[in-house]
Amino acid sequence: MAVATSSPEILVALAHQPAVGEPRWVRWALMAVAFTFLLLFLLVPLAAVFAQALEKGLGAYFATFGNPDTIAAIQLTLLTAAIAVPMNVAFGVTVAWAIAKFDFRGKNLFVTFIDLPISVSPVIAGMVFVLLFGAQGLLGGWVAEHGFKIVFAVPGIVLATMFVTFPYVARELIPLMQAQGTDEEEAATLLGAGGLQTFMRVTLPNVKWGLLYGIVICNARAMGEFGAVSVVSGRIRGSTNTMPLQAEILYNEYQFVGAFALASILTGLALVTLVLKSWLEWKATRDQALDERRAVAKGH
């Protein structure tokens, strides 16, 4: 029994020991390389976007948003996100619940298909919808006969955006629901709760922070999507151009202030997304720590 107890001084010393045994200069060198890459490939480009947007002053910057085509692009982007994100939330929650709470044949294959939109190039995804709903597509004739227009119209943009952003909510919720298991749902069922009541009172509160995180990421991805939307939209000015497409058009026409003004809005959205992401992660960690403390307190 050479070491029976640990003094507070020893515990403090152990707590401040580095996680790895490399020399101090190695750790500083690695951090310097990481911060250099962060500066060169993230912070400097972001600063350049805002600097270019404000190059001719605030007057020219805000004048960009008086352009009718730019206003239409902003409105279409917001409309697309307002439709695509709630649909993906509904699909994502349903898929995550089915995968995490039930066993069925082909489950692993189903999980693999969820990642398909991430694996496929967004341009290819847009081409798929053109092949399906275009004038010469598989369903193009039927769509035209019934008076619908999908490709080169808002429905096609929404469908392409939904396809690209589908995995984000589902992929955030599936591991959370799987980690929680089914004990609480089974207990609620034994107490007489119905399926919807169990979901609203038990399942949803347990995954609320993960769900909000998935919504934030999904919304940012939907508003910034370029590849798939550029294929199905037809790039019709004032009609089917979203913010990324309008920014590219302005840039190609050498209207750099307008292009970077729109880019600054998208960049600001990305920064807000990062802030919300960090806040949601902090809230989830804090709530988990509180739950663990309550469990320990009840155990004692």
Short mmCIF file of the C-alpha atoms (twelve columns), coordinates in Angstrom:
data_MODEL
# 
_entry.id   MODEL 
# 
loop_
_atom_site.group_PDB 
_atom_site.id 
_atom_site.type_symbol 
_atom_site.label_atom_id 
_atom_site.label_alt_id 
_atom_site.label_comp_id 
_atom_site.label_asym_id 
_atom_site.label_seq_id 
_atom_site.Cartn_x 
_atom_site.Cartn_y 
_atom_site.Cartn_z 
_atom_site.pdbx_PDB_model_num 
ATOM 1   C CA . MET A 1   0.000   0.000  0.000   1 
ATOM 2   C CA . ALA A 2   2.657   2.481  -1.034  1 
ATOM 3   C CA . VAL A 3   0.084   4.859  -2.532  1 
ATOM 4   C CA . ALA A 4   -3.124  4.877  -0.546  1 
ATOM 5   C CA . THR A 5   -4.433  8.353  -1.219  1 
ATOM 6   C CA . SER A 6   -3.771  11.248 -3.550  1 
ATOM 7   C CA . SER A 7   -3.144  14.677 -2.119  1 
ATOM 8   C CA . PRO A 8   -4.851  17.738 -3.689  1 
ATOM 9   C CA . GLU A 9   -1.459  18.985 -4.894  1 
ATOM 10  C CA . ILE A 10  -0.853  15.762 -6.821  1 
ATOM 11  C CA . LEU A 11  -4.320  15.906 -8.384  1 
ATOM 12  C CA . VAL A 12  -3.800  19.497 -9.479  1 
ATOM 13  C CA . ALA A 13  -0.420  18.624 -10.967 1 
ATOM 14  C CA . LEU A 14  -1.914  15.698 -12.875 1 
ATOM 15  C CA . ALA A 15  -4.744  17.883 -14.152 1 
ATOM 16  C CA . HIS A 16  -2.254  20.305 -15.686 1 
ATOM 17  C CA . GLN A 17  -0.156  17.603 -17.347 1 
ATOM 18  C CA . PRO A 18  -0.265  17.796 -21.166 1 
ATOM 19  C CA . ALA A 19  -2.419  15.173 -22.871 1 
ATOM 20  C CA . VAL A 20  0.538   14.068 -24.999 1 
ATOM 21  C CA . GLY A 21  4.225   13.800 -24.233 1 
ATOM 22  C CA . GLU A 22  5.693   15.889 -27.066 1 
ATOM 23  C CA . PRO A 23  8.096   18.688 -26.171 1 
ATOM 24  C CA . ARG A 24  6.705   22.163 -25.691 1 
ATOM 25  C CA . TRP A 25  8.202   23.448 -28.970 1 
ATOM 26  C CA . VAL A 26  6.400   20.711 -30.910 1 
ATOM 27  C CA . ARG A 27  3.055   21.701 -29.421 1 
ATOM 28  C CA . TRP A 28  3.688   25.382 -30.161 1 
ATOM 29  C CA . ALA A 29  4.749   24.546 -33.726 1 
ATOM 30  C CA . LEU A 30  1.594   22.526 -34.345 1 
ATOM 31  C CA . MET A 31  -0.607  25.294 -32.961 1 
ATOM 32  C CA . ALA A 32  1.234   27.866 -35.069 1 
ATOM 33  C CA . VAL A 33  0.628   25.822 -38.220 1 
ATOM 34  C CA . ALA A 34  -3.060  25.399 -37.341 1 
ATOM 35  C CA . PHE A 35  -3.563  29.120 -36.676 1 
ATOM 36  C CA . THR A 36  -1.673  30.025 -39.858 1 
ATOM 37  C CA . PHE A 37  -3.970  27.865 -41.968 1 
ATOM 38  C CA . LEU A 38  -6.981  29.293 -40.136 1 
ATOM 39  C CA . LEU A 39  -5.791  32.823 -40.844 1 
ATOM 40  C CA . LEU A 40  -4.880  32.298 -44.504 1 
ATOM 41  C CA . PHE A 41  -7.761  30.112 -45.619 1 
ATOM 42  C CA . LEU A 42  -10.636 31.374 -43.460 1 
ATOM 43  C CA . LEU A 43  -10.182 34.718 -41.741 1 
ATOM 44  C CA . VAL A 44  -8.381  36.578 -44.545 1 
ATOM 45  C CA . PRO A 45  -10.895 35.514 -47.257 1 
ATOM 46  C CA . LEU A 46  -13.802 36.450 -44.988 1 
ATOM 47  C CA . ALA A 47  -12.285 39.852 -44.305 1 
ATOM 48  C CA . ALA A 48  -11.657 40.315 -48.035 1 
ATOM 49  C CA . VAL A 49  -15.339 39.711 -48.804 1 
ATOM 50  C CA . PHE A 50  -16.484 42.477 -46.463 1 
ATOM 51  C CA . ALA A 51  -13.672 44.804 -47.536 1 
ATOM 52  C CA . GLN A 52  -14.584 44.420 -51.208 1 
ATOM 53  C CA . ALA A 53  -18.283 44.866 -50.478 1 
ATOM 54  C CA . LEU A 54  -17.637 48.137 -48.624 1 
ATOM 55  C CA . GLU A 55  -14.930 49.371 -50.967 1 
ATOM 56  C CA . LYS A 56  -17.093 52.196 -52.346 1 
ATOM 57  C CA . GLY A 57  -18.816 53.021 -49.085 1 
ATOM 58  C CA . LEU A 58  -22.064 52.152 -47.369 1 
ATOM 59  C CA . GLY A 59  -24.112 54.003 -49.970 1 
ATOM 60  C CA . ALA A 60  -22.970 51.764 -52.799 1 
ATOM 61  C CA . TYR A 61  -23.274 48.726 -50.551 1 
ATOM 62  C CA . PHE A 62  -26.927 49.339 -49.674 1 
ATOM 63  C CA . ALA A 63  -27.731 50.459 -53.221 1 
ATOM 64  C CA . THR A 64  -27.115 46.873 -54.292 1 
ATOM 65  C CA . PHE A 65  -30.178 45.756 -52.404 1 
ATOM 66  C CA . GLY A 66  -32.348 48.208 -54.336 1 
ATOM 67  C CA . ASN A 67  -31.776 46.256 -57.552 1 
ATOM 68  C CA . PRO A 68  -35.046 44.458 -58.490 1 
ATOM 69  C CA . ASP A 69  -33.177 41.306 -59.586 1 
ATOM 70  C CA . THR A 70  -31.247 41.212 -56.325 1 
ATOM 71  C CA . ILE A 71  -34.431 41.686 -54.300 1 
ATOM 72  C CA . ALA A 72  -36.063 38.854 -56.246 1 
ATOM 73  C CA . ALA A 73  -33.025 36.631 -55.596 1 
ATOM 74  C CA . ILE A 74  -33.180 37.304 -51.856 1 
ATOM 75  C CA . GLN A 75  -36.920 36.624 -51.765 1 
ATOM 76  C CA . LEU A 76  -36.518 33.375 -53.699 1 
ATOM 77  C CA . THR A 77  -33.713 32.220 -51.399 1 
ATOM 78  C CA . LEU A 78  -35.834 32.886 -48.317 1 
ATOM 79  C CA . LEU A 79  -38.852 31.186 -49.894 1 
ATOM 80  C CA . THR A 80  -36.803 28.118 -50.845 1 
ATOM 81  C CA . ALA A 81  -35.375 27.801 -47.342 1 
ATOM 82  C CA . ALA A 82  -38.813 28.357 -45.784 1 
ATOM 83  C CA . ILE A 83  -40.165 25.367 -47.728 1 
ATOM 84  C CA . ALA A 84  -37.173 23.036 -47.862 1 
ATOM 85  C CA . VAL A 85  -36.051 23.276 -44.230 1 
ATOM 86  C CA . PRO A 86  -39.423 22.408 -42.581 1 
ATOM 87  C CA . MET A 87  -39.890 19.540 -45.040 1 
ATOM 88  C CA . ASN A 88  -36.453 18.176 -44.235 1 
ATOM 89  C CA . VAL A 89  -37.120 18.583 -40.516 1 
ATOM 90  C CA . ALA A 90  -40.283 16.491 -40.856 1 
ATOM 91  C CA . PHE A 91  -38.525 13.861 -42.976 1 
ATOM 92  C CA . GLY A 92  -35.407 13.879 -40.800 1 
ATOM 93  C CA . VAL A 93  -37.300 13.400 -37.543 1 
ATOM 94  C CA . THR A 94  -39.436 10.637 -39.048 1 
ATOM 95  C CA . VAL A 95  -36.447 8.799  -40.520 1 
ATOM 96  C CA . ALA A 96  -34.364 9.164  -37.361 1 
ATOM 97  C CA . TRP A 97  -37.206 7.897  -35.180 1 
ATOM 98  C CA . ALA A 98  -37.815 4.896  -37.432 1 
ATOM 99  C CA . ILE A 99  -34.127 3.958  -37.596 1 
ATOM 100 C CA . ALA A 100 -33.312 4.525  -33.931 1 
ATOM 101 C CA . LYS A 101 -36.413 3.045  -32.348 1 
ATOM 102 C CA . PHE A 102 -37.380 0.149  -34.629 1 
ATOM 103 C CA . ASP A 103 -35.704 -2.858 -36.230 1 
ATOM 104 C CA . PHE A 104 -36.686 -3.819 -39.771 1 
ATOM 105 C CA . ARG A 105 -35.238 -5.615 -42.767 1 
ATOM 106 C CA . GLY A 106 -32.970 -3.435 -44.913 1 
ATOM 107 C CA . LYS A 107 -32.280 -0.980 -42.099 1 
ATOM 108 C CA . ASN A 108 -28.540 -0.735 -42.796 1 
ATOM 109 C CA . LEU A 109 -29.172 -0.126 -46.491 1 
ATOM 110 C CA . PHE A 110 -31.690 2.571  -45.591 1 
ATOM 111 C CA . VAL A 111 -29.113 4.305  -43.390 1 
ATOM 112 C CA . THR A 112 -26.609 4.164  -46.260 1 
ATOM 113 C CA . PHE A 113 -29.049 5.847  -48.638 1 
ATOM 114 C CA . ILE A 114 -29.409 8.783  -46.252 1 
ATOM 115 C CA . ASP A 115 -25.807 9.730  -47.011 1 
ATOM 116 C CA . LEU A 116 -26.367 9.622  -50.771 1 
ATOM 117 C CA . PRO A 117 -26.951 13.389 -51.184 1 
ATOM 118 C CA . ILE A 118 -23.611 14.054 -49.456 1 
ATOM 119 C CA . SER A 119 -21.778 11.586 -51.690 1 
ATOM 120 C CA . VAL A 120 -23.292 12.793 -54.972 1 
ATOM 121 C CA . SER A 121 -22.108 16.052 -56.538 1 
ATOM 122 C CA . PRO A 122 -24.785 18.784 -56.290 1 
ATOM 123 C CA . VAL A 123 -24.477 19.334 -60.052 1 
ATOM 124 C CA . ILE A 124 -25.303 15.672 -60.651 1 
ATOM 125 C CA . ALA A 125 -28.265 16.005 -58.300 1 
ATOM 126 C CA . GLY A 126 -29.569 18.921 -60.359 1 
ATOM 127 C CA . MET A 127 -29.118 16.962 -63.576 1 
ATOM 128 C CA . VAL A 128 -31.146 14.099 -62.099 1 
ATOM 129 C CA . PHE A 129 -34.155 16.374 -61.657 1 
ATOM 130 C CA . VAL A 130 -33.733 17.713 -65.191 1 
ATOM 131 C CA . LEU A 131 -33.711 14.131 -66.506 1 
ATOM 132 C CA . LEU A 132 -36.856 13.385 -64.517 1 
ATOM 133 C CA . PHE A 133 -38.936 16.531 -64.992 1 
ATOM 134 C CA . GLY A 134 -37.392 18.279 -68.000 1 
ATOM 135 C CA . ALA A 135 -39.191 18.615 -71.326 1 
ATOM 136 C CA . GLN A 136 -37.492 15.436 -72.574 1 
ATOM 137 C CA . GLY A 137 -37.375 13.765 -69.166 1 
ATOM 138 C CA . LEU A 138 -39.052 10.593 -67.967 1 
ATOM 139 C CA . LEU A 139 -41.914 12.469 -66.317 1 
ATOM 140 C CA . GLY A 140 -41.645 15.663 -68.357 1 
ATOM 141 C CA . GLY A 141 -44.563 14.842 -70.645 1 
ATOM 142 C CA . TRP A 142 -46.902 13.994 -67.774 1 
ATOM 143 C CA . VAL A 143 -45.903 17.143 -65.893 1 
ATOM 144 C CA . ALA A 144 -46.546 19.323 -68.953 1 
ATOM 145 C CA . GLU A 145 -49.912 17.694 -69.651 1 
ATOM 146 C CA . HIS A 146 -51.125 18.514 -66.156 1 
ATOM 147 C CA . GLY A 147 -49.992 22.135 -66.350 1 
ATOM 148 C CA . PHE A 148 -47.115 21.874 -63.906 1 
ATOM 149 C CA . LYS A 149 -43.676 23.359 -64.335 1 
ATOM 150 C CA . ILE A 150 -40.866 22.012 -62.197 1 
ATOM 151 C CA . VAL A 151 -37.583 22.526 -64.031 1 
ATOM 152 C CA . PHE A 152 -36.644 26.205 -64.529 1 
ATOM 153 C CA . ALA A 153 -39.202 27.127 -61.867 1 
ATOM 154 C CA . VAL A 154 -39.495 27.402 -58.092 1 
ATOM 155 C CA . PRO A 155 -40.616 23.765 -57.515 1 
ATOM 156 C CA . GLY A 156 -37.431 22.451 -59.134 1 
ATOM 157 C CA . ILE A 157 -35.277 24.755 -57.007 1 
ATOM 158 C CA . VAL A 158 -37.052 23.587 -53.861 1 
ATOM 159 C CA . LEU A 159 -36.727 19.907 -54.806 1 
ATOM 160 C CA . ALA A 160 -33.016 20.254 -55.582 1 
ATOM 161 C CA . THR A 161 -32.432 22.100 -52.308 1 
ATOM 162 C CA . MET A 162 -34.351 19.479 -50.343 1 
ATOM 163 C CA . PHE A 163 -32.294 16.698 -51.923 1 
ATOM 164 C CA . VAL A 164 -28.977 18.344 -51.108 1 
ATOM 165 C CA . THR A 165 -29.912 19.244 -47.518 1 
ATOM 166 C CA . PHE A 166 -31.864 16.117 -46.600 1 
ATOM 167 C CA . PRO A 167 -29.185 14.305 -44.520 1 
ATOM 168 C CA . TYR A 168 -28.383 17.101 -42.056 1 
ATOM 169 C CA . VAL A 169 -31.332 16.802 -39.663 1 
ATOM 170 C CA . ALA A 170 -31.541 13.014 -39.896 1 
ATOM 171 C CA . ARG A 171 -27.812 12.499 -39.390 1 
ATOM 172 C CA . GLU A 172 -27.835 14.731 -36.319 1 
ATOM 173 C CA . LEU A 173 -30.778 12.955 -34.680 1 
ATOM 174 C CA . ILE A 174 -30.047 9.293  -35.453 1 
ATOM 175 C CA . PRO A 175 -27.023 8.870  -33.113 1 
ATOM 176 C CA . LEU A 176 -28.767 10.861 -30.366 1 
ATOM 177 C CA . MET A 177 -31.881 8.701  -30.466 1 
ATOM 178 C CA . GLN A 178 -29.836 5.518  -30.680 1 
ATOM 179 C CA . ALA A 179 -27.753 6.518  -27.646 1 
ATOM 180 C CA . GLN A 180 -30.888 7.203  -25.600 1 
ATOM 181 C CA . GLY A 181 -32.362 3.794  -26.313 1 
ATOM 182 C CA . THR A 182 -36.045 2.958  -25.925 1 
ATOM 183 C CA . ASP A 183 -36.417 2.577  -22.161 1 
ATOM 184 C CA . GLU A 184 -38.176 5.905  -21.604 1 
ATOM 185 C CA . GLU A 185 -40.536 5.391  -24.560 1 
ATOM 186 C CA . GLU A 186 -41.415 1.906  -23.334 1 
ATOM 187 C CA . ALA A 187 -42.076 3.236  -19.839 1 
ATOM 188 C CA . ALA A 188 -44.357 5.936  -21.251 1 
ATOM 189 C CA . THR A 189 -46.226 3.338  -23.295 1 
ATOM 190 C CA . LEU A 190 -46.735 1.156  -20.212 1 
ATOM 191 C CA . LEU A 191 -48.170 4.180  -18.428 1 
ATOM 192 C CA . GLY A 192 -50.771 4.557  -21.182 1 
ATOM 193 C CA . ALA A 193 -49.236 7.227  -23.423 1 
ATOM 194 C CA . GLY A 194 -49.968 7.048  -27.137 1 
ATOM 195 C CA . GLY A 195 -47.369 7.191  -29.879 1 
ATOM 196 C CA . LEU A 196 -47.705 10.922 -30.575 1 
ATOM 197 C CA . GLN A 197 -47.859 11.762 -26.888 1 
ATOM 198 C CA . THR A 198 -44.731 9.694  -26.220 1 
ATOM 199 C CA . PHE A 199 -42.898 11.472 -29.001 1 
ATOM 200 C CA . MET A 200 -43.923 14.962 -27.880 1 
ATOM 201 C CA . ARG A 201 -43.398 14.399 -24.137 1 
ATOM 202 C CA . VAL A 202 -40.400 12.028 -24.099 1 
ATOM 203 C CA . THR A 203 -38.497 11.721 -27.374 1 
ATOM 204 C CA . LEU A 204 -38.579 15.308 -28.621 1 
ATOM 205 C CA . PRO A 205 -37.403 16.960 -25.357 1 
ATOM 206 C CA . ASN A 206 -34.446 14.562 -25.250 1 
ATOM 207 C CA . VAL A 207 -33.232 15.546 -28.724 1 
ATOM 208 C CA . LYS A 208 -34.273 19.211 -28.845 1 
ATOM 209 C CA . TRP A 209 -30.733 20.629 -28.960 1 
ATOM 210 C CA . GLY A 210 -29.637 18.177 -31.632 1 
ATOM 211 C CA . LEU A 211 -32.751 19.012 -33.632 1 
ATOM 212 C CA . LEU A 212 -32.087 22.748 -33.415 1 
ATOM 213 C CA . TYR A 213 -28.480 22.172 -34.441 1 
ATOM 214 C CA . GLY A 214 -29.620 20.182 -37.471 1 
ATOM 215 C CA . ILE A 215 -32.104 22.917 -38.422 1 
ATOM 216 C CA . VAL A 216 -29.411 25.605 -38.242 1 
ATOM 217 C CA . ILE A 217 -26.999 23.645 -40.439 1 
ATOM 218 C CA . CYS A 218 -29.750 22.646 -42.860 1 
ATOM 219 C CA . ASN A 219 -30.922 26.252 -43.237 1 
ATOM 220 C CA . ALA A 220 -27.403 27.565 -43.866 1 
ATOM 221 C CA . ARG A 221 -26.798 24.860 -46.478 1 
ATOM 222 C CA . ALA A 222 -30.152 25.539 -48.168 1 
ATOM 223 C CA . MET A 223 -29.569 29.282 -48.492 1 
ATOM 224 C CA . GLY A 224 -26.021 28.814 -49.788 1 
ATOM 225 C CA . GLU A 225 -26.664 25.990 -52.274 1 
ATOM 226 C CA . PHE A 226 -25.288 26.707 -55.727 1 
ATOM 227 C CA . GLY A 227 -24.555 23.598 -57.820 1 
ATOM 228 C CA . ALA A 228 -27.891 21.786 -57.886 1 
ATOM 229 C CA . VAL A 229 -29.902 25.004 -58.040 1 
ATOM 230 C CA . SER A 230 -27.828 26.376 -60.919 1 
ATOM 231 C CA . VAL A 231 -28.771 23.335 -63.040 1 
ATOM 232 C CA . VAL A 232 -32.519 23.268 -62.396 1 
ATOM 233 C CA . SER A 233 -33.145 27.011 -62.193 1 
ATOM 234 C CA . GLY A 234 -32.270 28.075 -65.725 1 
ATOM 235 C CA . ARG A 235 -30.830 31.263 -64.197 1 
ATOM 236 C CA . ILE A 236 -33.730 33.462 -65.268 1 
ATOM 237 C CA . ARG A 237 -33.151 37.005 -64.027 1 
ATOM 238 C CA . GLY A 238 -35.676 38.181 -61.501 1 
ATOM 239 C CA . SER A 239 -37.385 34.800 -61.487 1 
ATOM 240 C CA . THR A 240 -35.220 31.754 -60.717 1 
ATOM 241 C CA . ASN A 241 -31.945 33.236 -59.491 1 
ATOM 242 C CA . THR A 242 -31.124 32.667 -55.827 1 
ATOM 243 C CA . MET A 243 -28.584 34.749 -53.912 1 
ATOM 244 C CA . PRO A 244 -25.518 32.636 -54.855 1 
ATOM 245 C CA . LEU A 245 -26.543 32.649 -58.534 1 
ATOM 246 C CA . GLN A 246 -27.197 36.383 -58.524 1 
ATOM 247 C CA . ALA A 247 -23.825 37.004 -56.895 1 
ATOM 248 C CA . GLU A 248 -22.103 35.032 -59.652 1 
ATOM 249 C CA . ILE A 249 -23.953 36.963 -62.369 1 
ATOM 250 C CA . LEU A 250 -23.000 40.311 -60.849 1 
ATOM 251 C CA . TYR A 251 -19.392 39.195 -60.546 1 
ATOM 252 C CA . ASN A 252 -19.256 38.064 -64.179 1 
ATOM 253 C CA . GLU A 253 -20.644 41.471 -65.187 1 
ATOM 254 C CA . TYR A 254 -17.859 43.185 -63.210 1 
ATOM 255 C CA . GLN A 255 -20.316 44.577 -60.652 1 
ATOM 256 C CA . PHE A 256 -17.975 43.644 -57.851 1 
ATOM 257 C CA . VAL A 257 -19.584 45.718 -55.109 1 
ATOM 258 C CA . GLY A 258 -22.973 44.121 -55.751 1 
ATOM 259 C CA . ALA A 259 -21.515 40.644 -56.000 1 
ATOM 260 C CA . PHE A 260 -19.558 40.941 -52.779 1 
ATOM 261 C CA . ALA A 261 -22.481 42.643 -51.032 1 
ATOM 262 C CA . LEU A 262 -24.559 39.528 -51.631 1 
ATOM 263 C CA . ALA A 263 -21.560 37.399 -50.691 1 
ATOM 264 C CA . SER A 264 -21.280 39.325 -47.432 1 
ATOM 265 C CA . ILE A 265 -24.882 38.433 -46.589 1 
ATOM 266 C CA . LEU A 266 -24.145 34.747 -47.155 1 
ATOM 267 C CA . THR A 267 -20.898 35.071 -45.209 1 
ATOM 268 C CA . GLY A 268 -22.756 36.728 -42.351 1 
ATOM 269 C CA . LEU A 269 -25.214 33.850 -42.400 1 
ATOM 270 C CA . ALA A 270 -22.304 31.423 -42.108 1 
ATOM 271 C CA . LEU A 271 -20.883 33.322 -39.140 1 
ATOM 272 C CA . VAL A 272 -24.272 33.409 -37.419 1 
ATOM 273 C CA . THR A 273 -24.554 29.675 -38.055 1 
ATOM 274 C CA . LEU A 274 -21.212 29.077 -36.355 1 
ATOM 275 C CA . VAL A 275 -22.255 31.169 -33.355 1 
ATOM 276 C CA . LEU A 276 -25.561 29.311 -33.053 1 
ATOM 277 C CA . LYS A 277 -23.762 25.992 -33.475 1 
ATOM 278 C CA . SER A 278 -21.368 26.808 -30.632 1 
ATOM 279 C CA . TRP A 279 -24.205 28.026 -28.413 1 
ATOM 280 C CA . LEU A 280 -26.301 24.905 -29.049 1 
ATOM 281 C CA . GLU A 281 -23.334 22.652 -28.314 1 
ATOM 282 C CA . TRP A 282 -22.705 24.546 -25.073 1 
ATOM 283 C CA . LYS A 283 -26.366 24.265 -24.085 1 
ATOM 284 C CA . ALA A 284 -26.438 20.549 -24.845 1 
ATOM 285 C CA . THR A 285 -23.260 19.939 -22.842 1 
ATOM 286 C CA . ARG A 286 -24.541 21.990 -19.912 1 
ATOM 287 C CA . ASP A 287 -27.896 20.211 -19.872 1 
ATOM 288 C CA . GLN A 288 -26.156 16.840 -20.005 1 
ATOM 289 C CA . ALA A 289 -23.922 17.806 -17.081 1 
ATOM 290 C CA . LEU A 290 -26.958 18.966 -15.086 1 
ATOM 291 C CA . ASP A 291 -28.783 15.708 -15.796 1 
ATOM 292 C CA . GLU A 292 -25.758 13.705 -14.655 1 
ATOM 293 C CA . ARG A 293 -25.525 15.716 -11.424 1 
ATOM 294 C CA . ARG A 294 -29.222 15.160 -10.737 1 
ATOM 295 C CA . ALA A 295 -28.820 11.428 -11.375 1 
ATOM 296 C CA . VAL A 296 -25.854 11.284 -8.976  1 
ATOM 297 C CA . ALA A 297 -27.790 13.289 -6.364  1 
ATOM 298 C CA . LYS A 298 -30.760 10.911 -6.619  1 
ATOM 299 C CA . GLY A 299 -28.419 7.939  -6.323  1 
ATOM 300 C CA . HIS A 300 -27.090 9.269  -3.035  1 
# 
